[in-house]
Amino acid sequence: MDASAFAAQVYCPPIRMQGNTTFIREYQRGKENDPSALLYQLTIQDWARSCTGEGASDTRIKVGVSGGVTPGPAWKGGEVIVPIRVAVLSETEGEKPYYSEMFNIPVTIGEGAPSETWALIEDKFIVPRNVAADIRFGFDEGPRRRR
């Protein structure tokens, strides 16, 4: 008989998108909100998390976030950097972050190409076991660049 079958389940904090970080539209400089000047649109479409025990007193959190890059009429091809921030916050210490990390995911998309998908899967987040925490993610508001 496997003794792990009787082990207590590891608490896994809830995951939610940070407000107003669902999509990014990038336009040609000086032509914001002009549909013909749209370079691309980034979207977040799916997310998940799972947790496992790490040693005797910690929890390892695995976070997955995915979405798409849709080129606009002004896109000439190249690389888009998808800026995703993942944070694991303490609920008991005024939302003090255990982690807050930026991930830049490169996506190459050609001129006239259809949408491309992107994904982030990261399991580096380790927090004390059974603490009240909250996982948040979303596009970062910082500068984006196209190569």
N, CA, C and O atoms as a GROMACS GRO file, in nm:
protein
  588
    1MET      N    1   0.084  -0.117   0.000
    1MET     CA    2   0.000   0.000   0.000
    1MET      C    3   0.089   0.124   0.000
    1MET      O    4   0.191   0.129   0.069
    2ASP      N    5   0.049   0.224  -0.077
    2ASP     CA    6   0.124   0.348  -0.089
    2ASP      C    7   0.084   0.444   0.023
    2ASP      O    8  -0.032   0.486   0.031
    3ALA      N    9   0.180   0.480   0.109
    3ALA     CA   10   0.152   0.568   0.223
    3ALA      C   11   0.112   0.708   0.179
    3ALA      O   12   0.044   0.779   0.253
    4SER      N   13   0.154   0.750   0.059
    4SER     CA   14   0.120   0.885   0.013
    4SER      C   15  -0.030   0.902  -0.009
    4SER      O   16  -0.080   1.014  -0.014
    5ALA      N   17  -0.102   0.791  -0.023
    5ALA     CA   18  -0.246   0.799  -0.040
    5ALA      C   19  -0.315   0.855   0.083
    5ALA      O   20  -0.426   0.907   0.075
    6PHE      N   21  -0.248   0.846   0.198
    6PHE     CA   22  -0.306   0.895   0.323
    6PHE      C   23  -0.253   1.032   0.363
    6PHE      O   24  -0.296   1.088   0.464
    7ALA      N   25  -0.163   1.086   0.285
    7ALA     CA   26  -0.105   1.217   0.317
    7ALA      C   27  -0.210   1.326   0.296
    7ALA      O   28  -0.295   1.317   0.208
    8ALA      N   29  -0.203   1.429   0.379
    8ALA     CA   30  -0.296   1.541   0.366
    8ALA      C   31  -0.271   1.613   0.234
    8ALA      O   32  -0.157   1.626   0.189
    9GLN      N   33  -0.380   1.658   0.171
    9GLN     CA   34  -0.366   1.731   0.046
    9GLN      C   35  -0.298   1.865   0.072
    9GLN      O   36  -0.316   1.926   0.177
   10VAL      N   37  -0.221   1.907  -0.024
   10VAL     CA   38  -0.153   2.036  -0.017
   10VAL      C   39  -0.251   2.144  -0.061
   10VAL      O   40  -0.316   2.131  -0.165
   11TYR      N   41  -0.262   2.249   0.018
   11TYR     CA   42  -0.347   2.363  -0.019
   11TYR      C   43  -0.287   2.430  -0.142
   11TYR      O   44  -0.166   2.452  -0.149
   12CYS      N   45  -0.372   2.463  -0.238
   12CYS     CA   46  -0.329   2.531  -0.360
   12CYS      C   47  -0.403   2.664  -0.370
   12CYS      O   48  -0.525   2.665  -0.383
   13PRO      N   49  -0.331   2.775  -0.363
   13PRO     CA   50  -0.397   2.906  -0.364
   13PRO      C   51  -0.477   2.929  -0.492
   13PRO      O   52  -0.446   2.872  -0.596
   14PRO      N   53  -0.581   3.011  -0.484
   14PRO     CA   54  -0.658   3.043  -0.604
   14PRO      C   55  -0.575   3.126  -0.702
   14PRO      O   56  -0.482   3.196  -0.663
   15ILE      N   57  -0.610   3.115  -0.829
   15ILE     CA   58  -0.542   3.191  -0.934
   15ILE      C   59  -0.644   3.281  -1.001
   15ILE      O   60  -0.757   3.239  -1.029
   16ARG      N   61  -0.604   3.406  -1.027
   16ARG     CA   62  -0.694   3.497  -1.096
   16ARG      C   63  -0.615   3.600  -1.176
   16ARG      O   64  -0.500   3.631  -1.145
   17MET      N   65  -0.681   3.650  -1.279
   17MET     CA   66  -0.619   3.750  -1.363
   17MET      C   67  -0.625   3.885  -1.293
   17MET      O   68  -0.726   3.922  -1.234
   18GLN      N   69  -0.514   3.958  -1.300
   18GLN     CA   70  -0.511   4.095  -1.249
   18GLN      C   71  -0.606   4.179  -1.334
   18GLN      O   72  -0.608   4.163  -1.456
   19GLY      N   73  -0.683   4.267  -1.273
   19GLY     CA   74  -0.781   4.348  -1.346
   19GLY      C   75  -0.723   4.424  -1.463
   19GLY      O   76  -0.611   4.476  -1.456
   20ASN      N   77  -0.798   4.431  -1.570
   20ASN     CA   78  -0.763   4.508  -1.690
   20ASN      C   79  -0.632   4.465  -1.755
   20ASN      O   80  -0.560   4.549  -1.809
   21THR      N   81  -0.600   4.337  -1.750
   21THR     CA   82  -0.477   4.289  -1.814
   21THR      C   83  -0.507   4.174  -1.911
   21THR      O   84  -0.422   4.086  -1.931
   22THR      N   85  -0.625   4.174  -1.970
   22THR     CA   86  -0.669   4.067  -2.058
   22THR      C   87  -0.607   4.074  -2.197
   22THR      O   88  -0.576   3.971  -2.257
   23PHE      N   89  -0.590   4.195  -2.250
   23PHE     CA   90  -0.535   4.207  -2.385
   23PHE      C   91  -0.452   4.334  -2.398
   23PHE      O   92  -0.463   4.427  -2.318
   24ILE      N   93  -0.369   4.334  -2.500
   24ILE     CA   94  -0.289   4.451  -2.538
   24ILE      C   95  -0.306   4.470  -2.688
   24ILE      O   96  -0.298   4.374  -2.765
   25ARG      N   97  -0.331   4.591  -2.727
   25ARG     CA   98  -0.330   4.626  -2.870
   25ARG      C   99  -0.213   4.720  -2.892
   25ARG      O  100  -0.197   4.820  -2.822
   26GLU      N  101  -0.131   4.687  -2.990
   26GLU     CA  102  -0.013   4.769  -3.022
   26GLU      C  103  -0.033   4.830  -3.160
   26GLU      O  104  -0.056   4.759  -3.258
   27TYR      N  105  -0.023   4.962  -3.166
   27TYR     CA  106  -0.042   5.036  -3.291
   27TYR      C  107   0.090   5.097  -3.338
   27TYR      O  108   0.186   5.106  -3.261
   28GLN      N  109   0.093   5.139  -3.463
   28GLN     CA  110   0.206   5.216  -3.512
   28GLN      C  111   0.214   5.345  -3.430
   28GLN      O  112   0.112   5.402  -3.391
   29ARG      N  113   0.335   5.389  -3.406
   29ARG     CA  114   0.357   5.509  -3.324
   29ARG      C  115   0.278   5.628  -3.380
   29ARG      O  116   0.284   5.658  -3.500
   30GLY      N  117   0.206   5.695  -3.291
   30GLY     CA  118   0.130   5.814  -3.329
   30GLY      C  119  -0.004   5.785  -3.393
   30GLY      O  120  -0.076   5.878  -3.430
   31LYS      N  121  -0.040   5.658  -3.408
   31LYS     CA  122  -0.167   5.623  -3.474
   31LYS      C  123  -0.254   5.534  -3.385
   31LYS      O  124  -0.326   5.447  -3.434
   32GLU      N  125  -0.247   5.558  -3.254
   32GLU     CA  126  -0.325   5.478  -3.160
   32GLU      C  127  -0.474   5.485  -3.195
   32GLU      O  128  -0.525   5.590  -3.233
   33ASN      N  129  -0.541   5.374  -3.183
   33ASN     CA  130  -0.685   5.358  -3.208
   33ASN      C  131  -0.725   5.370  -3.355
   33ASN      O  132  -0.844   5.378  -3.385
   34ASP      N  133  -0.629   5.372  -3.447
   34ASP     CA  134  -0.658   5.369  -3.590
   34ASP      C  135  -0.652   5.222  -3.632
   34ASP      O  136  -0.544   5.163  -3.635
   35PRO      N  137  -0.767   5.162  -3.666
   35PRO     CA  138  -0.767   5.018  -3.698
   35PRO      C  139  -0.669   4.978  -3.807
   35PRO      O  140  -0.614   4.868  -3.803
   36SER      N  141  -0.645   5.065  -3.905
   36SER     CA  142  -0.552   5.030  -4.013
   36SER      C  143  -0.406   5.033  -3.966
   36SER      O  144  -0.318   4.982  -4.036
   37ALA      N  145  -0.380   5.092  -3.850
   37ALA     CA  146  -0.244   5.101  -3.796
   37ALA      C  147  -0.217   4.997  -3.688
   37ALA      O  148  -0.113   5.001  -3.622
   38LEU      N  149  -0.311   4.904  -3.669
   38LEU     CA  150  -0.292   4.800  -3.568
   38LEU      C  151  -0.180   4.706  -3.609
   38LEU      O  152  -0.185   4.644  -3.716
   39LEU      N  153  -0.078   4.696  -3.524
   39LEU     CA  154   0.032   4.602  -3.549
   39LEU      C  155  -0.007   4.462  -3.506
   39LEU      O  156   0.002   4.368  -3.585
   40TYR      N  157  -0.052   4.447  -3.382
   40TYR     CA  158  -0.093   4.316  -3.331
   40TYR      C  159  -0.177   4.334  -3.205
   40TYR      O  160  -0.180   4.440  -3.143
   41GLN      N  161  -0.244   4.225  -3.172
   41GLN     CA  162  -0.320   4.219  -3.047
   41GLN      C  163  -0.278   4.094  -2.971
   41GLN      O  164  -0.270   3.985  -3.028
   42LEU      N  165  -0.250   4.111  -2.842
   42LEU     CA  166  -0.216   3.999  -2.754
   42LEU      C  167  -0.338   3.968  -2.668
   42LEU      O  168  -0.404   4.059  -2.618
   43THR      N  169  -0.367   3.840  -2.650
   43THR     CA  170  -0.477   3.801  -2.563
   43THR      C  171  -0.434   3.689  -2.469
   43THR      O  172  -0.347   3.608  -2.502
   44ILE      N  173  -0.496   3.688  -2.352
   44ILE     CA  174  -0.483   3.575  -2.259
   44ILE      C  175  -0.612   3.496  -2.271
   44ILE      O  176  -0.721   3.551  -2.260
   45GLN      N  177  -0.598   3.365  -2.294
   45GLN     CA  178  -0.716   3.283  -2.318
   45GLN      C  179  -0.738   3.174  -2.215
   45GLN      O  180  -0.852   3.131  -2.195
   46ASP      N  181  -0.633   3.128  -2.149
   46ASP     CA  182  -0.649   3.016  -2.056
   46ASP      C  183  -0.542   3.024  -1.948
   46ASP      O  184  -0.434   3.080  -1.970
   47TRP      N  185  -0.573   2.968  -1.832
   47TRP     CA  186  -0.477   2.965  -1.721
   47TRP      C  187  -0.513   2.852  -1.626
   47TRP      O  188  -0.628   2.808  -1.619
   48ALA      N  189  -0.412   2.807  -1.553
   48ALA     CA  190  -0.431   2.699  -1.456
   48ALA      C  191  -0.316   2.702  -1.357
   48ALA      O  192  -0.214   2.767  -1.380
   49ARG      N  193  -0.335   2.631  -1.247
   49ARG     CA  194  -0.228   2.615  -1.149
   49ARG      C  195  -0.243   2.479  -1.084
   49ARG      O  196  -0.352   2.423  -1.078
   50SER      N  197  -0.131   2.428  -1.034
   50SER     CA  198  -0.133   2.304  -0.956
   50SER      C  199  -0.027   2.318  -0.849
   50SER      O  200   0.066   2.397  -0.861
   51CYS      N  201  -0.042   2.240  -0.743
   51CYS     CA  202   0.050   2.250  -0.629
   51CYS      C  203   0.092   2.112  -0.583
   51CYS      O  204   0.013   2.017  -0.587
   52THR      N  205   0.216   2.102  -0.538
   52THR     CA  206   0.268   1.978  -0.481
   52THR      C  207   0.348   2.013  -0.357
   52THR      O  208   0.399   2.125  -0.342
   53GLY      N  209   0.359   1.916  -0.267
   53GLY     CA  210   0.442   1.936  -0.150
   53GLY      C  211   0.588   1.943  -0.189
   53GLY      O  212   0.633   1.871  -0.279
   54GLU      N  213   0.662   2.029  -0.122
   54GLU     CA  214   0.805   2.046  -0.147
   54GLU      C  215   0.874   2.034  -0.012
   54GLU      O  216   0.870   2.126   0.070
   55GLY      N  217   0.937   1.919   0.011
   55GLY     CA  218   0.997   1.897   0.142
   55GLY      C  219   0.888   1.883   0.248
   55GLY      O  220   0.774   1.849   0.217
   56ALA      N  221   0.924   1.909   0.372
   56ALA     CA  222   0.830   1.891   0.482
   56ALA      C  223   0.742   2.013   0.508
   56ALA      O  224   0.638   2.001   0.573
   57SER      N  225   0.783   2.131   0.458
   57SER     CA  226   0.710   2.250   0.501
   57SER      C  227   0.676   2.350   0.391
   57SER      O  228   0.629   2.460   0.420
   58ASP      N  229   0.699   2.315   0.265
   58ASP     CA  230   0.674   2.410   0.157
   58ASP      C  231   0.580   2.352   0.052
   58ASP      O  232   0.555   2.231   0.047
   59THR      N  233   0.530   2.442  -0.032
   59THR     CA  234   0.444   2.406  -0.145
   59THR      C  235   0.505   2.463  -0.272
   59THR      O  236   0.541   2.581  -0.276
   60ARG      N  237   0.516   2.380  -0.375
   60ARG     CA  238   0.562   2.427  -0.507
   60ARG      C  239   0.438   2.452  -0.592
   60ARG      O  240   0.353   2.365  -0.606
   61ILE      N  241   0.431   2.573  -0.647
   61ILE     CA  242   0.317   2.612  -0.730
   61ILE      C  243   0.362   2.615  -0.876
   61ILE      O  244   0.461   2.678  -0.911
   62LYS      N  245   0.286   2.547  -0.960
   62LYS     CA  246   0.309   2.547  -1.104
   62LYS      C  247   0.197   2.630  -1.168
   62LYS      O  248   0.079   2.603  -1.145
   63VAL      N  249   0.234   2.729  -1.247
   63VAL     CA  250   0.138   2.820  -1.310
   63VAL      C  251   0.150   2.806  -1.461
   63VAL      O  252   0.261   2.804  -1.516
   64GLY      N  253   0.037   2.798  -1.528
   64GLY     CA  254   0.033   2.797  -1.673
   64GLY      C  255  -0.060   2.906  -1.724
   64GLY      O  256  -0.172   2.920  -1.675
   65VAL      N  257  -0.013   2.983  -1.821
   65VAL     CA  258  -0.093   3.088  -1.883
   65VAL      C  259  -0.069   3.078  -2.033
   65VAL      O  260   0.045   3.059  -2.077
   66SER      N  261  -0.175   3.091  -2.113
   66SER     CA  262  -0.158   3.085  -2.258
   66SER      C  263  -0.253   3.183  -2.326
   66SER      O  264  -0.350   3.231  -2.267
   67GLY      N  265  -0.222   3.210  -2.451
   67GLY     CA  266  -0.304   3.303  -2.527
   67GLY      C  267  -0.261   3.308  -2.671
   67GLY      O  268  -0.201   3.214  -2.723
   68GLY      N  269  -0.292   3.420  -2.736
   68GLY     CA  270  -0.262   3.432  -2.877
   68GLY      C  271  -0.206   3.569  -2.914
   68GLY      O  272  -0.225   3.667  -2.842
   69VAL      N  273  -0.138   3.571  -3.027
   69VAL     CA  274  -0.092   3.695  -3.090
   69VAL      C  275  -0.160   3.699  -3.226
   69VAL      O  276  -0.141   3.609  -3.308
   70THR      N  277  -0.238   3.803  -3.250
   70THR     CA  278  -0.307   3.819  -3.378
   70THR      C  279  -0.249   3.940  -3.449
   70THR      O  280  -0.259   4.052  -3.398
   71PRO      N  281  -0.188   3.920  -3.566
   71PRO     CA  282  -0.132   4.035  -3.637
   71PRO      C  283  -0.242   4.124  -3.694
   71PRO      O  284  -0.349   4.076  -3.733
   72GLY      N  285  -0.215   4.253  -3.698
   72GLY     CA  286  -0.308   4.348  -3.756
   72GLY      C  287  -0.267   4.385  -3.898
   72GLY      O  288  -0.168   4.333  -3.949
   73PRO      N  289  -0.343   4.475  -3.960
   73PRO     CA  290  -0.316   4.512  -4.099
   73PRO      C  291  -0.180   4.580  -4.120
   73PRO      O  292  -0.126   4.576  -4.230
   74ALA      N  293  -0.125   4.642  -4.016
   74ALA     CA  294   0.003   4.713  -4.030
   74ALA      C  295   0.124   4.625  -3.996
   74ALA      O  296   0.238   4.672  -4.002
   75TRP      N  297   0.102   4.499  -3.960
   75TRP     CA  298   0.212   4.411  -3.920
   75TRP      C  299   0.294   4.372  -4.042
   75TRP      O  300   0.240   4.328  -4.144
   76LYS      N  301   0.427   4.388  -4.032
   76LYS     CA  302   0.519   4.355  -4.142
   76LYS      C  303   0.602   4.230  -4.113
   76LYS      O  304   0.694   4.198  -4.188
   77GLY      N  305   0.570   4.161  -4.005
   77GLY     CA  306   0.645   4.041  -3.969
   77GLY      C  307   0.754   4.072  -3.868
   77GLY      O  308   0.805   4.184  -3.863
   78GLY      N  309   0.790   3.971  -3.790
   78GLY     CA  310   0.895   3.987  -3.690
   78GLY      C  311   0.860   3.918  -3.561
   78GLY      O  312   0.778   3.826  -3.557
   79GLU      N  313   0.925   3.963  -3.455
   79GLU     CA  314   0.908   3.901  -3.324
   79GLU      C  315   0.830   3.994  -3.231
   79GLU      O  316   0.858   4.114  -3.223
   80VAL      N  317   0.734   3.937  -3.161
   80VAL     CA  318   0.658   4.008  -3.059
   80VAL      C  319   0.702   3.951  -2.925
   80VAL      O  320   0.714   3.830  -2.910
   81ILE      N  321   0.724   4.038  -2.829
   81ILE     CA  322   0.756   3.994  -2.693
   81ILE      C  323   0.628   4.003  -2.611
   81ILE      O  324   0.571   4.110  -2.594
   82VAL      N  325   0.583   3.889  -2.561
   82VAL     CA  326   0.462   3.882  -2.478
   82VAL      C  327   0.504   3.902  -2.332
   82VAL      O  328   0.574   3.817  -2.276
   83PRO      N  329   0.462   4.014  -2.270
   83PRO     CA  330   0.506   4.045  -2.133
   83PRO      C  331   0.405   3.997  -2.028
   83PRO      O  332   0.300   4.059  -2.010
   84ILE      N  333   0.437   3.888  -1.960
   84ILE     CA  334   0.347   3.833  -1.858
   84ILE      C  335   0.410   3.849  -1.720
   84ILE      O  336   0.527   3.816  -1.700
   85ARG      N  337   0.332   3.898  -1.627
   85ARG     CA  338   0.377   3.904  -1.487
   85ARG      C  339   0.296   3.803  -1.407
   85ARG      O  340   0.174   3.795  -1.420
   86VAL      N  341   0.366   3.726  -1.324
   86VAL     CA  342   0.303   3.632  -1.231
   86VAL      C  343   0.346   3.673  -1.091
   86VAL      O  344   0.464   3.694  -1.065
   87ALA      N  345   0.249   3.684  -1.002
   87ALA     CA  346   0.278   3.720  -0.863
   87ALA      C  347   0.208   3.622  -0.771
   87ALA      O  348   0.094   3.582  -0.796
   88VAL      N  349   0.276   3.585  -0.664
   88VAL     CA  350   0.217   3.505  -0.557
   88VAL      C  351   0.219   3.596  -0.435
   88VAL      O  352   0.326   3.633  -0.385
   89LEU      N  353   0.100   3.632  -0.387
   89LEU     CA  354   0.086   3.732  -0.282
   89LEU      C  355   0.037   3.669  -0.152
   89LEU      O  356  -0.042   3.575  -0.154
   90SER      N  357   0.085   3.722  -0.041
   90SER     CA  358   0.039   3.678   0.091
   90SER      C  359  -0.094   3.746   0.120
   90SER      O  360  -0.105   3.868   0.108
   91GLU      N  361  -0.195   3.670   0.158
   91GLU     CA  362  -0.323   3.729   0.195
   91GLU      C  363  -0.322   3.779   0.339
   91GLU      O  364  -0.405   3.863   0.375
   92THR      N  365  -0.230   3.730   0.420
   92THR     CA  366  -0.228   3.767   0.561
   92THR      C  367  -0.134   3.884   0.591
   92THR      O  368  -0.140   3.941   0.700
   93GLU      N  369  -0.047   3.918   0.497
   93GLU     CA  370   0.050   4.026   0.520
   93GLU      C  371   0.027   4.142   0.424
   93GLU      O  372   0.123   4.194   0.366
   94GLY      N  373  -0.099   4.182   0.407
   94GLY     CA  374  -0.129   4.297   0.322
   94GLY      C  375  -0.088   4.280   0.178
   94GLY      O  376  -0.041   4.375   0.116
   95GLU      N  377  -0.106   4.162   0.123
   95GLU     CA  378  -0.072   4.130  -0.016
   95GLU      C  379   0.077   4.148  -0.046
   95GLU      O  380   0.115   4.180  -0.158
   96LYS      N  381   0.160   4.129   0.054
   96LYS     CA  382   0.306   4.130   0.035
   96LYS      C  383   0.342   4.016  -0.061
   96LYS      O  384   0.298   3.903  -0.041
   97PRO      N  385   0.422   4.045  -0.163
   97PRO     CA  386   0.453   3.939  -0.260
   97PRO      C  387   0.559   3.841  -0.208
   97PRO      O  388   0.664   3.880  -0.158
   98TYR      N  389   0.526   3.712  -0.222
   98TYR     CA  390   0.629   3.610  -0.208
   98TYR      C  391   0.714   3.613  -0.335
   98TYR      O  392   0.837   3.602  -0.330
   99TYR      N  393   0.647   3.629  -0.448
   99TYR     CA  394   0.711   3.638  -0.579
   99TYR      C  395   0.635   3.740  -0.662
   99TYR      O  396   0.513   3.754  -0.649
  100SER      N  397   0.705   3.811  -0.746
  100SER     CA  398   0.646   3.893  -0.851
  100SER      C  399   0.750   3.894  -0.962
  100SER      O  400   0.853   3.962  -0.952
  101GLU      N  401   0.722   3.821  -1.066
  101GLU     CA  402   0.824   3.803  -1.169
  101GLU      C  403   0.766   3.827  -1.307
  101GLU      O  404   0.654   3.788  -1.339
  102MET      N  405   0.847   3.895  -1.389
  102MET     CA  406   0.812   3.925  -1.526
  102MET      C  407   0.872   3.819  -1.618
  102MET      O  408   0.988   3.781  -1.603
  103PHE      N  409   0.792   3.770  -1.711
  103PHE     CA  410   0.837   3.673  -1.811
  103PHE      C  411   0.813   3.734  -1.949
  103PHE      O  412   0.703   3.781  -1.978
  104ASN      N  413   0.915   3.733  -2.034
  104ASN     CA  414   0.903   3.783  -2.170
  104ASN      C  415   0.908   3.664  -2.266
  104ASN      O  416   1.010   3.597  -2.277
  105ILE      N  417   0.797   3.640  -2.332
  105ILE     CA  418   0.784   3.524  -2.420
  105ILE      C  419   0.794   3.570  -2.565
  105ILE      O  420   0.707   3.644  -2.612
  106PRO      N  421   0.898   3.530  -2.638
  106PRO     CA  422   0.911   3.571  -2.778
  106PRO      C  423   0.821   3.487  -2.869
  106PRO      O  424   0.815   3.364  -2.857
  107VAL      N  425   0.752   3.555  -2.960
  107VAL     CA  426   0.668   3.488  -3.059
  107VAL      C  427   0.701   3.549  -3.194
  107VAL      O  428   0.688   3.670  -3.213
  108THR      N  429   0.743   3.466  -3.288
  108THR     CA  430   0.772   3.513  -3.424
  108THR      C  431   0.649   3.490  -3.510
  108THR      O  432   0.590   3.382  -3.510
  109ILE      N  433   0.612   3.594  -3.581
  109ILE     CA  434   0.492   3.584  -3.665
  109ILE      C  435   0.518   3.661  -3.795
  109ILE      O  436   0.564   3.775  -3.793
  110GLY      N  437   0.488   3.597  -3.906
  110GLY     CA  438   0.515   3.657  -4.036
  110GLY      C  439   0.406   3.753  -4.080
  110GLY      O  440   0.295   3.753  -4.028
  111GLU      N  441   0.441   3.834  -4.178
  111GLU     CA  442   0.343   3.927  -4.236
  111GLU      C  443   0.231   3.847  -4.300
  111GLU      O  444   0.256   3.753  -4.375
  112GLY      N  445   0.108   3.884  -4.271
  112GLY     CA  446  -0.008   3.815  -4.327
  112GLY      C  447  -0.038   3.680  -4.266
  112GLY      O  448  -0.129   3.610  -4.310
  113ALA      N  449   0.038   3.641  -4.164
  113ALA     CA  450   0.018   3.511  -4.098
  113ALA      C  451  -0.108   3.514  -4.011
  113ALA      O  452  -0.151   3.621  -3.968
  114PRO      N  453  -0.166   3.398  -3.986
  114PRO     CA  454  -0.278   3.393  -3.891
  114PRO      C  455  -0.225   3.405  -3.748
  114PRO      O  456  -0.105   3.422  -3.726
  115SER      N  457  -0.314   3.398  -3.655
  115SER     CA  458  -0.275   3.406  -3.513
  115SER      C  459  -0.176   3.297  -3.476
  115SER      O  460  -0.178   3.187  -3.531
  116GLU      N  461  -0.089   3.330  -3.382
  116GLU     CA  462   0.004   3.234  -3.323
  116GLU      C  463  -0.029   3.222  -3.174
  116GLU      O  464  -0.069   3.320  -3.111
  117THR      N  465  -0.010   3.104  -3.120
  117THR     CA  466  -0.033   3.086  -2.977
  117THR      C  467   0.099   3.101  -2.901
  117THR      O  468   0.207   3.083  -2.957
  118TRP      N  469   0.087   3.134  -2.774
  118TRP     CA  470   0.202   3.141  -2.684
  118TRP      C  471   0.161   3.075  -2.554
  118TRP      O  472   0.042   3.065  -2.523
  119ALA      N  473   0.259   3.030  -2.478
  119ALA     CA  474   0.230   2.967  -2.349
  119ALA      C  475   0.347   2.988  -2.254
  119ALA      O  476   0.463   2.992  -2.294
  120LEU      N  477   0.312   3.002  -2.127
  120LEU     CA  478   0.409   3.009  -2.018
  120LEU      C  479   0.371   2.901  -1.919
  120LEU      O  480   0.258   2.896  -1.871
  121ILE      N  481   0.466   2.814  -1.887
  121ILE     CA  482   0.447   2.714  -1.781
  121ILE      C  483   0.569   2.726  -1.691
  121ILE      O  484   0.682   2.704  -1.735
  122GLU      N  485   0.546   2.760  -1.566
  122GLU     CA  486   0.656   2.785  -1.474
  122GLU      C  487   0.624   2.725  -1.338
  122GLU      O  488   0.515   2.745  -1.284
  123ASP      N  489   0.720   2.650  -1.283
  123ASP     CA  490   0.697   2.584  -1.153
  123ASP      C  491   0.798   2.627  -1.047
  123ASP      O  492   0.827   2.550  -0.955
  124LYS      N  493   0.851   2.746  -1.058
  124LYS     CA  494   0.956   2.792  -0.967
  124LYS      C  495   0.904   2.854  -0.838
  124LYS      O  496   0.984   2.892  -0.752
  125PHE      N  497   0.774   2.865  -0.821
  125PHE     CA  498   0.718   2.937  -0.707
  125PHE      C  499   0.704   2.844  -0.587
  125PHE      O  500   0.624   2.750  -0.589
  126ILE      N  501   0.781   2.870  -0.482
  126ILE     CA  502   0.778   2.789  -0.360
  126ILE      C  503   0.739   2.880  -0.244
  126ILE      O  504   0.803   2.982  -0.220
  127VAL      N  505   0.633   2.840  -0.173
  127VAL     CA  506   0.584   2.919  -0.058
  127VAL      C  507   0.568   2.826   0.061
  127VAL      O  508   0.562   2.704   0.045
  128PRO      N  509   0.563   2.882   0.182
  128PRO     CA  510   0.538   2.798   0.299
  128PRO      C  511   0.406   2.723   0.285
  128PRO      O  512   0.307   2.779   0.235
  129ARG      N  513   0.404   2.599   0.327
  129ARG     CA  514   0.286   2.515   0.313
  129ARG      C  515   0.166   2.571   0.389
  129ARG      O  516   0.179   2.621   0.501
  130ASN      N  517   0.051   2.563   0.327
  130ASN     CA  518  -0.078   2.597   0.387
  130ASN      C  519  -0.089   2.742   0.434
  130ASN      O  520  -0.157   2.770   0.532
  131VAL      N  521  -0.022   2.834   0.364
  131VAL     CA  522  -0.039   2.976   0.395
  131VAL      C  523  -0.150   3.032   0.307
  131VAL      O  524  -0.177   2.980   0.198
  132ALA      N  525  -0.213   3.137   0.353
  132ALA     CA  526  -0.316   3.204   0.274
  132ALA      C  527  -0.245   3.289   0.169
  132ALA      O  528  -0.180   3.388   0.202
  133ALA      N  529  -0.258   3.251   0.044
  133ALA     CA  530  -0.191   3.322  -0.065
  133ALA      C  531  -0.288   3.338  -0.182
  133ALA      O  532  -0.396   3.280  -0.183
  134ASP      N  533  -0.247   3.417  -0.277
  134ASP     CA  534  -0.327   3.445  -0.395
  134ASP      C  535  -0.231   3.453  -0.513
  134ASP      O  536  -0.128   3.520  -0.504
  135ILE      N  537  -0.263   3.385  -0.624
  135ILE     CA  538  -0.180   3.389  -0.744
  135ILE      C  539  -0.247   3.483  -0.843
  135ILE      O  540  -0.364   3.467  -0.875
  136ARG      N  541  -0.173   3.582  -0.890
  136ARG     CA  542  -0.227   3.675  -0.990
  136ARG      C  543  -0.134   3.679  -1.110
  136ARG      O  544  -0.012   3.660  -1.098
  137PHE      N  545  -0.192   3.705  -1.225
  137PHE     CA  546  -0.115   3.710  -1.349
  137PHE      C  547  -0.181   3.809  -1.443
  137PHE      O  548  -0.296   3.848  -1.424
  138GLY      N  549  -0.108   3.848  -1.544
  138GLY     CA  550  -0.164   3.934  -1.648
  138GLY      C  551  -0.053   3.996  -1.730
  138GLY      O  552   0.066   3.981  -1.700
  139PHE      N  553  -0.094   4.066  -1.834
  139PHE     CA  554   0.004   4.138  -1.913
  139PHE      C  555   0.060   4.251  -1.828
  139PHE      O  556  -0.013   4.316  -1.753
  140ASP      N  557   0.190   4.274  -1.840
  140ASP     CA  558   0.253   4.382  -1.766
  140ASP      C  559   0.229   4.514  -1.840
  140ASP      O  560   0.225   4.516  -1.963
  141GLU      N  561   0.213   4.620  -1.766
  141GLU     CA  562   0.184   4.752  -1.825
  141GLU      C  563   0.308   4.819  -1.881
  141GLU      O  564   0.298   4.923  -1.947
  142GLY      N  565   0.426   4.763  -1.856
  142GLY     CA  566   0.551   4.826  -1.898
  142GLY      C  567   0.568   4.831  -2.048
  142GLY      O  568   0.481   4.785  -2.122
  143PRO      N  569   0.680   4.885  -2.094
  143PRO     CA  570   0.704   4.900  -2.238
  143PRO      C  571   0.720   4.764  -2.306
  143PRO      O  572   0.776   4.670  -2.250
  144ARG      N  573   0.669   4.756  -2.428
  144ARG     CA  574   0.683   4.636  -2.511
  144ARG      C  575   0.772   4.673  -2.629
  144ARG      O  576   0.785   4.790  -2.664
  145ARG      N  577   0.831   4.573  -2.688
  145ARG     CA  578   0.915   4.603  -2.804
  145ARG      C  579   0.894   4.498  -2.913
  145ARG      O  580   0.858   4.384  -2.887
  146ARG      N  581   0.918   4.542  -3.035
  146ARG     CA  582   0.909   4.454  -3.152
  146ARG      C  583   1.045   4.453  -3.216
  146ARG      O  584   1.107   4.558  -3.234
  147ARG      N  585   1.092   4.335  -3.252
  147ARG     CA  586   1.223   4.325  -3.317
  147ARG      C  587   1.206   4.306  -3.466
  147ARG      O  588   1.304   4.296  -3.539
   0.00000   0.00000   0.00000
